[in-house]
Every structure is written in C-alpha cells, then in structure tokens.
Amino acid sequence: MEVDERSDIVMSRTASCMQWSQWQLLDSILPTGGFAHSFGLEAAVQTRLVSSPEDLETHIIHLLDNTASLLLPFVYSALKSPDIETWHKLDGILNATLTNQVSSKASVSQGSALFRIAASVFTEIPNLKMIRDASLGSKNVYFHHAPIFGLVCGLLGMDPETSQRAYLFVTLRDVLSAATRLNIVGPMGASVMQHRIAIVAETVLEKWMDREASEACQTSPLLDVVQGCHGYLFSRLFCS
C-alpha cells in the first residue's frame, strides 16, 4: 500500500514538473531566435500591403491560416511519432515544400536554435540530446522548425491539440512583437489585438489541426511571394 502511494506521489510530481517544462517551451525568454524574424511582415510594410493596425490584423489572420494549413501538419505528424526516423522524414519533406528561400532559411535558423536550446534545457529527456547529436553533421538533415517543435512537444508529453495551439500561439506572439518594433502598433494595442485575434486563431486551429504532412498546403501564396522579397529590401530590421 505504501509503495503504491509513493509511486502515485512520484508520478504526480513528475507530471507537475513536466508542465513547467511545457510552459517554458512557450516562454518568450527561451532564446530560440523567434524575435529576429517578422514572418514577412517587414516586407509587407515596405511594399505597402500593411500600413495601419487594421491592415496588420487582416495580415496576421491570413498568416495564421497559412501557417496552420502548411506547418501544423508537420507539427502534428512529428509529435505523433517523436522518433528520429519520423523526424528526419518530415524534415526532408518540409525542406522540399518550402520553395521560398527566405522562409526556408528562417525555418532552419529557428529550428536549429530550438533544438539546441531544448536539448540543453530539458535534460530530463535524454532523447532530445541523443537525436540532435546523431543528426549533427548529416547532409540530409536541415533542422526545420515545425517538425522540431512537434518532436519536442511529443517528448515533453504535450497532447496534439495543445501542441498545435501552442504553435499558433508562438506565431501570433512573435509577429505581434515584430509589429510593435516596426511601430505599426503599440505594446498595449498589440496585447488587445492578440486577445481579439485569439478567437479567430482557435477557429483556424479547429479547421486545420490533426492533419498529416501529406495534406499540407498554402492558403495565402501572396504572403509567400511578399516574404520572398525580404532579401531585396534596402534596409532591414529582421532576418525574415
């Protein structure tokens, strides 16, 4: 009886500690490099597609829908089978899918940073370091962000719905941070907008979640075209 009680206490404590790790994964203080990217917003501002808070809100909604349709399938597929073989396969498929050089480089940059930080921080999950170490130096591994996010979520014990919602949350958080630094909206206005868009984001999640990588698609190709112009901007604040 005492053994069972101790076992229950240990399991409960382990689950509680795992929740701290899950929350830390979404914390903006985790240095994954997300704030160095604007997700094409800077190019959209300089091409006059976004010139007001109203334009910004419309742009973000389209961005979330495009992110959900294109990248959530890779997050979902990776977290369902958080192993090195599945991740390598999804990483290669996404690398072939992202024909936009700017978004592809941004994905690799963020993914590499996330994997490096996750392997160093979440030491209670030795598989993270083992998988990363086994993949470093390989010419066939690119370290794209979405599959790595799904892999980390899967190893941290996050359920599929929460993991996919978290990916959209991180995207929304980072693009609004970029909007604040581009002076499109102030910090208070960005917070209000984030809360307002969250309702739409949940609808987007319900529409696109739990899809396999083979179902990935783009809903807003114009966003991809605009982001591809980022490298031609005369002056740039962000990497993408």
Secondary structure, 3 states (H helix, E strand, C coil): CHHHHHHHHHHHHHHHHHHHHHHHHCCCCCCCCHHHCCCCHHHHHHCCCCCCHHHHHHHHHHHHHHHHHHHHHHHHHHHHCCCHHHHHHHHHHHHHHCCCHHHHHHHHHHHHHHHHHHHHHCCCCHHHHHHHHHHCCCCCCCCCHHHHHHHHHHHCCCCHHHHHHHHHHHHHHHHHHHHHHCCCCCHHHHHHHHHHHHHHHHHHHHHHCCCCHHHCCCCCHHHHHHHHCHHHCCCCCCCC
